[in-house]
């Protein structure tokens, strides 16, 4: 924070590394103490009932974290690619997803409209997340690629991807799932 002395952090202090400048600017811009800014950040996630899930591909080359409910709403699509890959996924806004490692180990497959970006690991072939056609500003996360311990329940909803346009048009919430 602005006005803090250089040197080793005091008790309970956290080294923010490359984010320290952003943190100080945020505090100054909003006239917040360090504690007020931290409370705001924590409340933004915890108040919404979100938990941090981590996951990745089979070989470990690709790792990510995602903030989502512990109770997941998963789509089971029957379109051609989802059927072949058994792609079941839940959707989150891009702001709640962070690729931790493996960007250079991802490759992308597209077809038809080329709006969906089916990313997968070059080494093991696992698609742990992708950019869905229904929510190009978000991510579809494969719940089976999450690490154990953070998911409480999974509710699965079938979606008729064989008639994609009609299914998305008639679905009441799918288009808004990537909105913060």
C-alpha positions in Angstrom: 0.0 0.0 0.0 0.9 3.6 -0.4 3.1 4.9 2.4 4.3 1.4 3.4 8.0 1.1 4.3 10.2 -1.0 2.1 11.7 -4.1 3.5 10.3 -7.3 4.9 6.5 -7.4 5.4 5.2 -7.2 9.0 3.2 -10.0 10.7 0.2 -11.1 8.6 1.4 -9.2 5.5 1.3 -10.8 2.1 3.8 -10.3 -0.6 1.6 -9.4 -3.7 4.5 -9.6 -6.1 3.7 -8.2 -9.5 0.2 -7.3 -8.3 1.3 -4.9 -5.6 1.1 -1.9 -8.0 -2.4 -2.8 -9.1 -3.4 -3.3 -5.4 -2.1 0.1 -4.3 -3.7 1.9 -7.3 -7.1 0.2 -6.5 -6.9 1.2 -2.9 -6.0 4.8 -3.8 -8.6 5.1 -6.5 -11.4 3.8 -4.2 -9.9 5.4 -1.0 -9.8 2.1 0.8 -7.6 0.8 3.6 -5.8 -2.5 2.9 -8.3 -4.2 5.2 -11.3 -2.6 3.4 -10.0 -3.6 0.0 -9.3 -7.2 1.1 -12.8 -7.4 2.6 -14.3 -6.1 -0.6 -12.5 -8.7 -2.6 -13.3 -11.6 -0.3 -16.9 -10.6 0.0 -17.3 -10.4 -3.8 -16.5 -14.1 -4.0 -17.6 -15.5 -0.6 -20.9 -13.6 -0.6 -21.8 -15.1 -3.9 -21.1 -18.6 -2.5 -18.2 -19.2 -4.8 -15.3 -21.5 -4.0 -12.0 -21.7 -5.8 -11.7 -25.0 -7.7 -8.4 -26.1 -9.3 -8.0 -28.6 -12.0 -6.2 -29.5 -15.2 -5.5 -32.1 -17.8 -4.4 -35.7 -17.2 -0.6 -35.2 -17.6 -0.5 -32.0 -15.5 0.9 -29.8 -18.3 -2.3 -27.6 -18.2 -3.5 -26.3 -14.8 -6.2 -23.7 -14.0 -8.3 -22.3 -11.3 -12.0 -21.3 -11.5 -14.3 -19.6 -9.0 -17.7 -21.3 -9.1 -20.4 -22.6 -6.8 -19.6 -25.8 -4.9 -22.9 -27.0 -6.4 -22.4 -27.3 -10.1 -25.0 -27.0 -12.9 -23.5 -29.1 -15.7 -24.7 -29.3 -19.3 -24.8 -32.6 -21.1 -24.9 -31.7 -24.7 -25.8 -34.2 -27.5 -24.2 -32.2 -30.4 -21.7 -34.2 -32.6 -18.5 -33.2 -30.8 -19.9 -33.2 -27.2 -21.2 -36.7 -27.9 -17.9 -38.0 -29.3 -15.9 -36.4 -26.4 -18.5 -37.0 -23.7 -18.1 -33.3 -23.0 -20.1 -32.3 -19.9 -19.4 -28.8 -18.7 -20.4 -25.9 -16.5 -20.1 -22.3 -17.7 -18.3 -19.4 -16.0 -17.5 -15.8 -16.9 -13.9 -15.3 -18.2 -13.2 -13.1 -15.1 -13.6 -16.2 -12.9 -11.2 -18.4 -14.8 -7.4 -18.3 -14.6 -5.0 -20.4 -16.6 -2.1 -21.2 -14.2 0.2 -23.0 -16.6 0.2 -24.7 -20.0 -0.8 -22.0 -22.5 2.0 -23.2 -24.8 0.7 -26.8 -24.4 -2.8 -26.1 -25.6 -4.1 -26.5 -29.1 -7.5 -25.7 -30.5 -10.0 -27.5 -32.7 -12.9 -25.6 -34.4 -15.5 -26.6 -36.9 -18.8 -25.4 -38.4 -19.2 -21.8 -37.2 -15.7 -21.8 -35.6 -17.1 -19.9 -32.6 -16.6 -22.7 -30.1 -12.9 -23.0 -29.3 -12.2 -26.6 -28.3 -8.9 -26.3 -26.5 -7.0 -29.4 -25.4 -3.6 -30.5 -24.1 -1.1 -31.4 -26.9 0.4 -34.1 -24.7 -2.5 -36.1 -23.2 -5.4 -34.8 -25.4 -7.6 -33.9 -22.5 -10.0 -31.0 -22.8 -10.3 -29.6 -19.3 -12.0 -26.4 -20.5 -13.0 -24.7 -23.7 -14.8 -21.6 -25.0 -18.4 -22.6 -25.8 -20.3 -21.2 -28.7 -23.2 -20.3 -26.4 -20.9 -18.2 -24.2 -17.9 -17.0 -26.2 -17.0 -14.5 -23.4 -16.7 -17.4 -20.9 -15.4 -20.9 -20.4 -17.0 -24.3 -20.3 -15.2 -26.3 -17.5 -15.2 -30.1 -17.4 -16.1 -31.0 -13.8 -14.3 -34.3 -14.1 -11.1 -32.3 -14.6 -11.4 -30.6 -11.2 -9.2 -31.6 -8.3 -11.1 -33.5 -5.5 -12.5 -31.7 -2.5 -14.4 -28.6 -3.6 -17.5 -29.9 -5.4 -20.5 -30.7 -3.2 -23.1 -31.7 -5.8 -23.5 -31.9 -9.6 -26.9 -31.4 -11.2 -26.8 -32.4 -14.9 -29.1 -30.8 -17.5 -29.4 -32.3 -21.0 -29.3 -29.8 -23.8 -30.3 -30.7 -27.4 -27.1 -29.6 -29.2 -28.3 -31.5 -32.3 -30.7 -28.5 -32.7 -28.3 -26.0 -31.2 -29.9 -22.7 -32.4 -33.4 -23.8 -31.2 -32.1 -25.1 -27.8 -30.1 -22.0 -27.0 -32.9 -19.7 -28.1 -35.5 -21.6 -25.9 -33.2 -22.0 -22.9 -33.9 -19.3 -20.3 -30.4 -18.8 -18.8 -27.6 -20.4 -20.9 -26.6 -17.3 -22.8 -26.2 -15.4 -19.5 -24.0 -17.9 -17.7 -20.8 -16.2 -18.7 -22.0 -12.8 -17.3 -20.3 -11.8 -14.0 
